[in-house]
Amino acid sequence: MSEQTKKYWLLAAMSAVVLPLSSLAYAADEANTDKEAEDLEKITVTSSRRVQTIQDVPASVTAVNPESFLNTGLNSIGDIIDYSAGFNIDRGNGQRGRGSISARGVSQTGSTAVTAIYVDDVPMTSNSGFAEGGTLFFDGLLGDVERVELIKGPQGTLFGATAISGAIRYISKEPALFESRGSVTADVSAIKDGGINKQYRGFYSFPLVEDKLGLTLSGFSSDDAGYVDQVDPASGDVLREDANDADNYGYSADLFYEVSADLSFRVKGLKQKSSFGMGSAVKIASLDKDEAYGKLQGDDSFGSDEMENTMLSASMTYEFSGATLDLTTSDVEYQVARSVDYTQIYGPYLDLLEGNPPGTTTSAPVTYDIQSEKRVHEARLTSKNNDKIEWIAGLYAADESTNNQQSLIGLPTNVIGLVAAFPSEYEELAAFGNLTYYVTPDFDLTAGVRLAKTELALRFMQEGLLVQASDEQLETAKSDIQTYLLTSRYRPNKDTSFYARIASGYRPGSSNLSLVDPVTGVLLSQPTVEQDDLWSYELGVKGDVDNRWFSYDTSLWYLDWDNFQSAVYFNGLGTEGNAKGGVTAYGFEGAFTINPGNGFSLTTSLAYSRSTLNEDEPQLYGVKGADLAGVPRWRATSIGRYDFELANGTDAWVGGGFRYTGSAPSSFVNGDPTNPLVNIDSDNVLLVDLNAGLEWESIQINFYINNLLDNDAYSSYTARAVPGTGTFNITAIPLQPRTVGASLTYSF
């Protein structure tokens, strides 16, 4: 973007034509009467780090009631994202919490995450790419969650590093101080040609000392059934049916102490764990997308894969006469333990190198042990809402220790084929704030800034028969970072809002694993990966017509992403680096709701996004104008519901929706014969869901059919050339087949 264009956008924001778009999607189940419509309008969110009605938030926000999804068998954050135009999810190996989340033309390039995940005010996302931060995320939908806020980015000023595409926040409800509340739910469903899902969840919130001390306990257990068979690659015989099944459980405790009307304390702890033996990848035979063995069959090795998340946080809130002080400290950990047996591949090599007779090695497990512990402290002072000047000021400190150890051991002789480890240390100090000035009650301007210092240090160690032993402290990456926010809002009347918004975001710099030319000894890769910077320019309008009979949210946006972090390649070998030419992205979004007040409501959304390279990027195998991998151009959703009285005292409803995601490329290609990557566009995906239910006193029963049409498309493909063979190793992640289920909830 030229400097003249940037100045034009800056002038547009400060001269004020429009107000930030706040999109409240999927409110169909909460907006079916005039009274409910009134309640909906008063929904508050904290996405701008202050309590505001969603209409007044100076950002594009979607607020979702998770129960409206959980009750219809849609129980992962990925399902909510599928119904959120503007957000995208790559489901990784198809299991819960694996993959990446992005928004608005940003793709998960590089190893550091692009979307920040929060539980209340606690960041759950790793700032290091060496602990697989870009391919793991916290899926907390089954926990103690009152609402989910999806905030489109960049959100660098208030949420810091890794919020370059946006942020997702799980907001929990304060524990009860007066009347107790709780519920238990049992959910059972069957997958076509697969297994039986079984899920149980519940919570109980009650006062320990009335009006002073409250506690919420919650927990869940989810047996996710499989639907992909494991086959023997040699014979094609099925070894395990429904091999991608998974076990998940979690629990939390939330203690709230209200000392006085001005002072309160809160302590929260949670743990979640997921485990499975095989991902959902299906083996593909050719670039024509034909299955190698048959529908829903793959030949990945079966092993063990576990991920455990824990969080402990403590916070204090004090109400001064003109401001609110929030102090938060937290410790967040995750651990991944993965083991797969590769005896057929590595066993003969280990026997040969060790001088043992063939067949001595009977087991050769490859293990991955990944750990992250992140400690964060934040102090934030927020002025009271008023009609003249509002402000936020805060300090932030974080340190994170990670380790990623990989090993190949030949058993039973304990031959060390490879042991490699790269522990990293990340530190961040930041000061942030913003100021809102109300020029008139209907027109205001906001300016914000965040100043941050980051450091990431990396050590690399390896030994074993297959590698040359080494132990080196790599160059530390240091960054001084400034991010900015400028918004203007104009409300010509109580039912119409306009906004303009300019914002920036970043991912911190990082140490880097080196690649050296084996012939010349020259360093090919960057010694450190530099921070990347993204600027967003956005215009939007939203409003209501005829007492919310019709509502609309629309926005236009443009992104300028410089120096973006990415995997880079030299002679077919990959490491991390920066793409110097940058990316340009643009698009639009619109959400439209009809709510005539007779029990029927319908929300439809549409989004378009285009992200392209600004110039040739040989190290990425990209050419100028190439589309960014993992960014679909079109997204569309629609969800509706009709509520009615079935009998005296019994309410009922029917609902349904569809979610469409257009195809997207899987990688860059430029004709270079050393490129190990092969591009295969993902399929166009259309899913149709139906549900119905009834409620009588404290009992609620829901029935649902997800993927009604049993669409057997693939949401993503991964393809690599097999050197010297002219063949390709291709896998794809399938949609979950048609799933029919029911849930029963008892509230008390």
Long-range contacts (C-beta under 8 A, 24 or more apart in sequence): 1-535, 1-558, 1-560, 1-584, 6-535, 9-502, 9-537, 9-558, 10-486, 10-502, 12-500, 12-539, 13-486, 13-487, 13-488, 13-500, 13-501, 13-502, 13-537, 14-445, 14-486, 14-488, 15-488, 16-439, 16-443, 16-445, 16-488, 16-489, 16-490, 16-500, 17-488, 17-490, 17-498, 17-500, 17-539, 18-488, 18-489, 18-490, 18-497, 18-498, 18-499, 18-500, 18-539, 18-540, 18-541, 19-58, 19-488, 19-489, 19-490, 19-491, 19-497, 19-498, 19-499, 19-540, 19-541, 19-542, 20-57, 20-58, 20-59, 20-60, 20-487, 20-489, 20-497, 20-499, 20-501, 20-540, 21-59, 21-60, 21-499, 21-538, 21-540, 21-541, 21-542, 21-553, 21-554, 21-555, 21-589, 22-54, 22-55, 22-56, 22-57, 22-59, 22-60, 22-61, 22-542, 22-553, 23-60, 23-61, 23-62, 23-542, 23-553, 23-589, 23-591, 23-605, 24-54, 24-61, 24-62, 24-63, 25-62, 25-64, 25-83, 25-84, 25-85, 25-591, 25-603, 25-605, 25-637, 25-639, 26-64, 26-65, 26-68, 26-69, 26-83, 26-603, 26-639, 27-65, 27-593, 27-601, 27-603, 28-68, 28-593, 28-601, 28-602, 28-603, 28-639, 28-640, 28-641, 28-655, 29-65, 29-68, 29-641, 29-643, 29-653, 29-655, 30-65, 30-68, 31-548, 31-593, 31-595, 31-601, 32-595, 32-597, 32-599, 32-600, 32-601, 32-641, 32-642, 32-643, 33-597, 33-599, 33-643, 34-547, 34-597, 37-547, 37-548, 37-595, 37-597, 40-548, 41-548, 45-147, 45-149, 45-171, 46-149, 46-169, 46-171, 47-149, 47-151, 47-167, 47-169, 48-158, 49-158, 49-380, 49-382, 49-392, 49-394, 50-382, 50-385, 50-390, 50-392, 51-385, 52-385, 55-497, 55-542, 56-489, 58-436, 58-446, 58-487, 58-489, 58-499, 58-501, 59-151, 59-152, 59-155, 59-487, 59-501, 60-86, 60-151, 60-152, 60-538, 60-540, 60-555, 60-589, 61-149, 61-150, 61-151, 61-152, 62-86, 62-87, 62-149, 62-150, 63-147, 63-148, 63-149, 63-150, 64-147, 64-148, 64-149, 64-150, 65-147, 66-141, 66-145, 66-146, 66-147, 66-148, 69-141, 70-141, 70-142, 70-185, 70-187, 70-201, 70-743, 71-185, 71-691, 71-693, 71-700, 71-702, 71-704, 71-743, 71-745, 72-655, 72-689, 72-691, 72-702, 72-704, 72-706, 73-187, 73-189, 73-197, 73-691, 73-704, 73-706, 73-739, 73-741, 73-743, 74-689, 74-706, 75-141, 75-142, 75-187, 75-199, 75-222, 76-139, 76-141, 77-101, 77-137, 77-139, 77-140, 77-141, 77-148, 77-168, 78-139, 79-141, 80-141, 80-148, 80-150, 81-150, 82-637, 82-659, 82-661, 82-687, 83-637, 83-639, 83-657, 83-659, 84-150, 84-605, 84-637, 85-589, 85-590, 85-591, 85-605, 85-606, 85-607, 85-635, 85-636, 85-637, 86-152, 86-589, 86-607, 86-609, 86-635, 87-150, 87-152, 87-166, 88-630, 88-631, 88-632, 88-635, 88-661, 90-630, 90-716, 91-280, 91-715, 91-716, 91-733, 92-135, 92-279, 92-733, 93-279, 93-280, 93-281, 93-733, 94-228, 94-244, 94-279, 94-280, 94-281, 94-733, 94-734, 95-244, 95-246, 95-274, 95-276, 95-279, 95-280, 95-305, 96-139, 96-224, 96-246, 96-248, 96-274, 97-136, 97-137, 97-138, 97-139, 97-274, 97-307, 97-309, 98-135, 98-136, 98-279, 98-307, 99-135, 99-137, 100-134, 100-135, 100-137, 100-630, 101-137, 101-165, 101-168, 102-165, 102-630, 102-631, 103-150, 103-152, 103-153, 103-165, 103-166, 104-152, 104-153, 104-165, 104-166, 104-536, 104-557, 104-559, 104-585, 104-587, 104-609, 105-557, 105-559, 105-583, 105-585, 105-586, 105-587, 105-609, 105-610, 105-611, 105-628, 105-631, 106-153, 106-164, 106-165, 106-534, 106-559, 106-561, 106-585, 106-611, 106-631, 107-611, 107-628, 107-629, 107-630, 107-631, 108-134, 108-135, 108-630, 109-564, 109-565, 109-566, 109-567, 109-579, 109-628, 109-629, 110-134, 110-507, 110-529, 110-532, 110-564, 110-565, 110-566, 110-567, 110-576, 111-135, 111-510, 111-565, 111-567, 111-576, 112-162, 112-507, 112-508, 112-510, 112-565, 113-137, 113-162, 113-507, 114-162, 114-164, 114-165, 114-507, 115-153, 115-162, 115-163, 115-164, 115-165, 115-166, 115-167, 115-168, 116-155, 116-159, 116-160, 116-161, 116-162, 116-163, 116-166, 116-167, 116-168, 117-167, 117-168, 117-169, 117-170, 118-159, 118-167, 118-168, 118-169, 118-170, 119-169, 119-170, 119-172, 119-268, 119-270, 119-311, 119-313, 120-169, 120-170, 120-171, 120-172, 120-268, 120-313, 120-315, 121-313, 121-315, 121-326, 121-328, 121-378, 122-311, 122-313, 122-328, 122-330, 122-332, 122-376, 123-159, 123-160, 123-330, 123-332, 123-374, 123-376, 123-398, 124-309, 124-311, 124-332, 125-162, 126-334, 126-372, 126-374, 126-400, 126-402, 127-161, 127-162, 127-374, 127-398, 127-400, 127-426, 127-428, 127-454, 127-456, 127-508, 128-372, 128-400, 128-402, 128-424, 128-426, 128-456, 128-510, 129-510, 129-576, 130-402, 130-404, 130-422, 130-423, 130-424, 130-458, 130-510, 131-334, 131-370, 131-371, 131-372, 131-402, 131-403, 131-404, 131-424, 132-336, 132-370, 132-404, 133-162, 133-372, 136-307, 136-334, 136-336, 138-272, 138-309, 138-334, 140-170, 140-270, 140-272, 141-170, 142-199, 142-201, 142-220, 142-222, 142-248, 142-250, 143-170, 143-172, 143-218, 143-220, 143-250, 143-252, 143-270, 143-272, 144-172, 144-173, 144-203, 144-216, 144-218, 144-252, 144-254, 144-270, 145-170, 145-171, 145-172, 146-171, 146-172, 146-173, 147-171, 153-503, 153-505, 153-534, 153-536, 154-483, 154-503, 154-504, 154-505, 154-506, 154-534, 154-535, 154-536, 155-503, 155-505, 156-450, 156-483, 156-503, 156-504, 156-505, 156-506, 157-432, 157-434, 157-448, 157-449, 157-450, 157-483, 157-484, 157-485, 157-503, 157-504, 158-392, 158-432, 158-434, 158-448, 158-450, 158-485, 160-396, 160-428, 160-430, 160-432, 160-450, 160-452, 161-428, 161-452, 161-454, 161-506, 161-507, 161-508, 162-507, 163-505, 164-505, 164-506, 164-507, 164-532, 164-534, 165-505, 172-216, 172-254, 172-268, 173-205, 173-216, 174-214, 174-256, 174-266, 175-205, 175-206, 175-207, 175-214, 175-215, 175-216, 175-254, 175-255, 175-256, 176-205, 176-206, 176-207, 176-214, 176-216, 177-207, 177-210, 177-211, 177-212, 177-213, 177-214, 177-256, 177-258, 178-207, 178-210, 178-211, 179-207, 180-204, 180-205, 180-206, 180-207, 181-205, 181-206, 181-747, 181-748, 182-206, 182-747, 182-748, 183-745, 183-746, 183-747, 183-748, 184-745, 184-746, 185-743, 185-744, 185-745, 185-746, 186-743, 186-744, 187-741, 187-742, 187-743, 187-744, 188-741, 188-742, 188-743, 189-704, 189-739, 189-740, 189-741, 189-742, 190-225, 190-739, 190-740, 190-741, 191-225, 191-227, 191-736, 191-737, 191-738, 191-739, 192-227, 192-710, 192-737, 192-738, 192-739, 193-227, 193-296, 193-737, 194-225, 194-226, 194-227, 194-242, 194-736, 194-737, 195-225, 195-226, 195-227, 195-242, 195-245, 196-225, 197-222, 197-223, 197-224, 197-225, 197-739, 197-741, 198-222, 198-223, 199-223, 211-258, 212-257, 212-258, 212-259, 213-255, 213-256, 213-257, 213-258, 214-255, 214-256, 215-253, 215-254, 215-255, 215-256, 216-252, 216-253, 216-254, 216-256, 217-251, 217-252, 217-253, 217-254, 218-251, 218-252, 218-254, 219-249, 219-250, 219-251, 219-252, 220-248, 220-249, 220-250, 220-251, 221-248, 221-249, 222-247, 222-248, 222-249, 223-247, 223-248, 224-248, 227-280, 227-296, 227-734, 227-736, 227-737, 228-278, 228-280, 228-281, 228-282, 228-296, 228-297, 228-298, 228-734, 229-296, 229-297, 229-298, 230-278, 230-297, 230-298, 230-299, 230-300, 230-302, 231-283, 231-293, 231-297, 231-298, 231-299, 232-299, 233-283, 233-299, 236-293, 238-297, 239-302, 240-277, 240-278, 240-302, 243-277, 243-278, 243-302, 244-276, 244-277, 244-278, 244-279, 244-280, 245-276, 245-277, 246-274, 246-275, 246-276, 247-274, 247-275, 247-276, 248-272, 248-273, 248-274, 248-275, 249-273, 261-319, 262-318, 262-319, 262-320, 263-316, 263-317, 263-318, 263-319, 264-316, 264-317, 265-314, 265-315, 265-316, 265-317, 266-313, 266-314, 266-315, 266-316, 266-317, 267-312, 267-313, 267-314, 267-315, 268-311, 268-312, 268-313, 268-314, 269-310, 269-311, 269-312, 269-313, 270-309, 270-310, 270-311, 271-308, 271-309, 271-310, 271-311, 272-308, 272-309, 272-310, 273-306, 273-307, 273-308, 273-309, 274-306, 274-307, 275-304, 275-305, 275-306, 275-307, 276-305, 277-302, 277-303, 277-304, 277-305, 278-302, 278-303, 279-305, 280-733, 280-734, 281-718, 281-731, 281-732, 281-733, 282-714, 282-731, 282-732, 282-733, 282-734, 283-730, 283-731, 284-717, 284-719, 284-730, 284-731, 284-732, 285-730, 286-728, 286-730, 287-678, 287-680, 287-719, 287-728, 287-730, 289-680, 289-683, 289-714, 289-717, 289-732, 295-712, 296-734, 296-737, 298-731, 300-731, 301-340, 301-341, 301-342, 302-340, 303-338, 303-339, 303-340, 303-341, 303-365, 304-337, 304-338, 304-339, 305-336, 305-337, 305-338, 305-339, 306-335, 306-336, 306-337, 306-338, 307-334, 307-335, 307-336, 308-333, 308-334, 308-335, 309-333, 309-334, 310-334, 322-383, 322-384, 323-381, 323-382, 323-383, 323-384, 324-381, 324-382, 324-384, 325-379, 325-380, 325-381, 326-378, 326-379, 326-380, 326-381, 326-382, 327-378, 327-379, 327-380, 328-376, 328-377, 328-378, 328-380, 329-375, 329-376, 329-377, 329-378, 330-375, 330-376, 330-377, 331-373, 331-374, 331-375, 332-372, 332-373, 332-374, 332-375, 332-376, 333-371, 333-372, 333-373, 333-374, 334-371, 334-372, 335-369, 335-370, 335-371, 335-372, 336-368, 336-369, 336-370, 336-371, 337-367, 337-368, 337-369, 337-370, 338-367, 338-368, 338-369, 338-370, 339-365, 339-366, 339-367, 339-368, 340-365, 340-366, 341-365, 341-366, 342-366, 342-408, 346-408, 346-410, 346-417, 347-410, 349-417, 349-466, 350-408, 350-410, 350-415, 350-417, 350-465, 351-410, 353-415, 353-417, 353-465, 353-466, 354-410, 354-413, 354-415, 354-465, 356-413, 356-415, 360-410, 360-413, 361-410, 361-411, 361-413, 361-415, 362-411, 362-412, 363-410, 363-411, 363-412, 364-408, 364-409, 364-410, 364-411, 364-417, 365-408, 365-409, 365-411, 366-406, 366-407, 366-408, 367-406, 367-407, 367-409, 368-404, 368-405, 368-406, 369-403, 369-404, 369-405, 369-406, 370-402, 370-403, 370-404, 370-405, 371-402, 371-403, 371-404, 372-400, 372-401, 372-402, 373-400, 373-401, 373-402, 374-398, 374-399, 374-400, 375-399, 375-400, 387-438, 387-441, 388-437, 388-438, 389-435, 389-436, 389-437, 389-438, 390-435, 390-436, 391-433, 391-434, 391-435, 391-436, 392-432, 392-433, 392-434, 392-448, 393-431, 393-432, 393-433, 394-431, 394-432, 394-433, 395-430, 395-431, 395-432, 396-428, 396-429, 396-430, 396-431, 396-432, 396-452, 397-428, 397-429, 397-430, 398-426, 398-427, 398-428, 399-425, 399-426, 399-427, 399-428, 400-425, 400-426, 400-427, 401-425, 401-426, 402-426, 408-464, 408-466, 415-465, 416-463, 416-464, 416-465, 417-464, 417-465, 417-466, 418-462, 418-463, 418-464, 418-465, 418-466, 418-467, 419-462, 419-463, 419-464, 420-460, 420-461, 420-462, 420-464, 420-467, 421-459, 421-460, 421-461, 421-462, 422-458, 422-459, 422-460, 422-461, 422-513, 423-458, 423-459, 424-456, 424-457, 424-458, 424-459, 424-511, 425-455, 425-456, 425-457, 426-454, 426-455, 426-456, 426-508, 427-454, 427-455, 427-456, 428-452, 428-453, 428-454, 428-455, 428-508, 429-453, 434-485, 442-490, 442-491, 442-492, 443-488, 443-489, 443-490, 443-491, 444-488, 444-489, 445-486, 445-487, 445-488, 446-485, 446-486, 446-487, 446-488, 446-489, 447-484, 447-485, 447-486, 448-484, 448-485, 448-486, 449-482, 449-483, 449-484, 449-485, 450-481, 450-482, 450-483, 450-484, 451-481, 451-482, 452-479, 452-480, 452-481, 452-482, 452-483, 453-478, 453-479, 453-480, 453-481, 454-478, 454-479, 454-481, 454-508, 454-509, 454-531, 455-479, 456-508, 456-509, 456-510, 456-511, 457-511, 458-510, 458-511, 458-512, 458-513, 460-513, 474-511, 474-512, 474-513, 474-514, 474-527, 475-511, 475-512, 475-527, 475-528, 476-511, 476-528, 477-508, 477-509, 477-510, 477-511, 477-512, 477-528, 477-529, 477-530, 478-509, 479-508, 479-509, 479-530, 479-531, 481-506, 481-508, 481-531, 495-543, 495-544, 495-545, 496-541, 496-542, 496-543, 496-544, 497-541, 497-542, 497-543, 498-540, 498-541, 499-538, 499-539, 499-540, 499-541, 500-538, 500-539, 501-536, 501-537, 501-538, 501-539, 501-540, 502-535, 502-536, 502-537, 502-538, 503-535, 503-536, 503-538, 504-533, 504-534, 504-535, 504-536, 505-533, 505-534, 505-536, 506-531, 506-532, 506-533, 506-534, 507-531, 507-532, 507-565, 510-565, 510-576, 512-575, 512-576, 512-577, 513-575, 513-576, 514-575, 515-570, 515-573, 515-575, 517-570, 524-570, 525-568, 525-570, 525-575, 525-576, 525-577, 526-576, 526-577, 526-578, 529-565, 529-576, 529-577, 529-578, 530-563, 530-565, 530-578, 531-563, 532-561, 532-562, 532-563, 532-564, 532-565, 532-578, 533-561, 533-562, 533-563, 534-559, 534-560, 534-561, 534-562, 534-564, 535-559, 535-560, 535-561, 535-562, 548-593, 548-595, 549-594, 549-595, 549-596, 549-597, 550-592, 550-593, 550-594, 550-595, 551-592, 551-593, 551-595, 552-590, 552-591, 552-592, 552-593, 553-589, 553-590, 553-591, 553-592, 554-588, 554-589, 554-590, 554-591, 555-588, 555-589, 555-590, 556-586, 556-587, 556-588, 557-586, 557-587, 557-588, 557-589, 558-584, 558-585, 558-586, 559-583, 559-584, 559-585, 559-586, 559-611, 560-584, 561-585, 566-620, 567-620, 568-619, 568-620, 569-619, 569-620, 569-621, 569-674, 569-675, 569-676, 570-619, 571-674, 572-674, 572-675, 572-676, 572-723, 574-676, 577-619, 579-613, 579-617, 579-619, 579-620, 579-622, 580-617, 581-613, 581-614, 581-615, 581-616, 581-617, 581-624, 582-613, 582-614, 583-611, 583-612, 583-613, 583-614, 583-628, 584-611, 584-612, 584-614, 585-609, 585-610, 585-611, 585-612, 585-628, 585-631, 586-610, 599-642, 599-643, 599-644, 600-640, 600-641, 600-642, 600-643, 601-640, 601-641, 602-638, 602-639, 602-640, 603-638, 603-639, 603-640, 604-636, 604-637, 604-638, 605-635, 605-636, 605-637, 605-638, 606-634, 606-635, 606-636, 607-634, 607-635, 607-636, 608-633, 608-634, 608-635, 609-633, 609-635, 613-668, 616-670, 617-668, 618-670, 618-672, 620-668, 621-667, 621-668, 621-669, 621-670, 621-672, 621-675, 621-677, 622-668, 622-670, 623-668, 623-670, 626-665, 626-668, 626-670, 627-664, 627-665, 628-665, 629-664, 629-665, 629-666, 629-667, 629-668, 629-679, 630-664, 630-665, 630-666, 630-716, 631-664, 632-661, 632-662, 632-663, 632-664, 632-682, 633-662, 633-664, 634-660, 634-661, 634-662, 635-660, 635-661, 635-662, 636-660, 646-694, 649-696, 649-697, 650-694, 650-695, 650-696, 651-694, 651-695, 651-696, 652-692, 652-693, 652-694, 652-695, 653-692, 653-693, 653-694, 654-690, 654-691, 654-692, 655-690, 655-691, 655-692, 656-688, 656-689, 656-690, 656-691, 657-688, 657-689, 658-686, 658-687, 658-688, 658-689, 659-685, 659-686, 659-687, 659-689, 660-684, 660-685, 660-686, 660-687, 661-685, 661-715, 666-716, 666-717, 666-718, 666-719, 667-719, 675-721, 676-720, 676-721, 676-723, 677-719, 677-720, 677-721, 678-719, 678-720, 678-721, 678-728, 678-730, 679-719, 680-717, 680-719, 680-730, 681-717, 682-714, 682-715, 682-716, 682-717, 683-713, 683-714, 683-715, 684-713, 685-711, 685-713, 685-715, 685-735, 686-711, 686-713, 687-711, 687-735, 698-746, 698-747, 698-748, 699-744, 699-745, 699-746, 700-744, 700-745, 700-747, 701-742, 701-743, 701-744, 701-745, 702-742, 702-743, 702-745, 703-741, 703-742, 704-739, 704-740, 704-741, 704-742, 704-743, 705-738, 705-739, 705-740, 706-736, 706-738, 706-739, 706-741, 707-735, 707-736, 707-737, 707-738, 707-739, 708-738, 709-738, 710-737, 710-738, 711-735, 712-737
